[in-house]
Amino acid sequence: MSGPTTGPTTGPDGRGRCDWALSAPDYVAYHDDEWGRPVHGTAAWFERMTLEGFQSGLSWIVILRKRPAFREVFAGFDPERVARFGDDDVARLLTDARIVRNRQKIEATVSNARAVLDLIDAGDDLGGFLASFAPDPATRPRPATLADVPASTPGSTALSRALKKRGFRFVGPTTCYALMQATGLVDDHVAYCWRAGGGAEPSGRPG
């Protein structure tokens, strides 16, 4: 998530947040409870990778609001189940208005599920593979404002290149960097955000 900013922004609870987090009501909980937090399990990693790919060219709010339907139609993002999808499944998904009906992205999801299984067969783990491209936090200054957050980095470019060599699609450097941000491989909460550095849980919110 990146873009222009005019300075610290606070929500109704008085907490400072990344500017994008207050651009739509749905974003507050996503920002506070999910964005930048570690992900565990192959299905969770595959989900994040898939949804970031679907987001390409669209606003993330579109994907966030459709996420329950994505989870349903893609079998909870179980790569073993998605890898078995065939032409009939693709055709079915192209008629489902609850998701983003883009043939290339749907076919890439099926192809990527198979790439995940190939990765596992080769003795690698999807989460571990992605995490191996995370930069040393000590080498990354905290962004002062949203304008200081890059769209991609040398690390995300290297990750993109490595994933493509493994057969993954819709994993360009910008998509990979968004994935790294969303899963906590990089911490791009701005300096005035209460979540910077893994801020304490807000009372009354689940972790």
Residue, then its C-alpha position, 0 to 999 in steps of 0.5 A: m500500500s502506497g500513495p501520497t500523504t499530508g501527514p499523520t491521520t487518526g481514526p475515531d479512536g484517536r490512534g495514528r494509522c497509515d493513511w490508506a487505512l482510513s480511506a474506507p471503513d473496511y480497511v481499519a480492521y484489515h490494517d489493525d488486525e491483519w496487514g503486516r502480521p505473520v502468516h502461517g500455513t501453506a493455504a494462508w500463504f497461497e491465499r495471500m499470493t493469489l489475492e495480491g495477484f487478483q488485485s493487480g490493476l484493481s483497488w484492494i478494497v474490491i478484493l477485500r470485500k470479495r475475499p469470502a467468495f474467493r475463499e469459497v470458490f477456491a476451496g479454502f486455498d488448499p493448493e492440492r484441491v485447486a491444482r485439480f481444477g480443470d476447464d469446467d471449473v475455470a468456466r464455472l468461475l468465469t460466471d461467478a459474479r462474486i469474484v473477479r472474473n478474469r480468465q488469466k488470473i483464474e487460470a494463473t491461480v490453478s497453475n500456481a497451485r500446481a507450482v506450490l505442489d511442485l515446490i513442496d515436492a522439491g523439498d521447499d515450503l512456500g512460506g519459507f521460500l517467500a520468507s527467504f527474500a525478506p530483508d534484514p529489518a535493521t537495514r530498512p528505515r521506517p517510512a516517515t510517511l506513506a510517500d516514503v513507501p516504495a512500490s517495489t524493491p530489489g528484494s521483491t524483484a528478486l522474489s518475482r524472478a525466483l517465483k517465475k522460474r518456479g512456474f508461478r504467474f501474476v507475481g511481478p515485483t509490485t505484486c510481490y512487494a505487496l505480498m511481502q508487506a501484507t504478510g509481515l516480511v517487511d514492516d511498512h507501517v509509517a512512523y506515526c502508525w500505532r502498529a509500527g513495530g508491531g504495536a500492542e493489540p487494541s482492546g476488544r479486537p481479536g488478534 
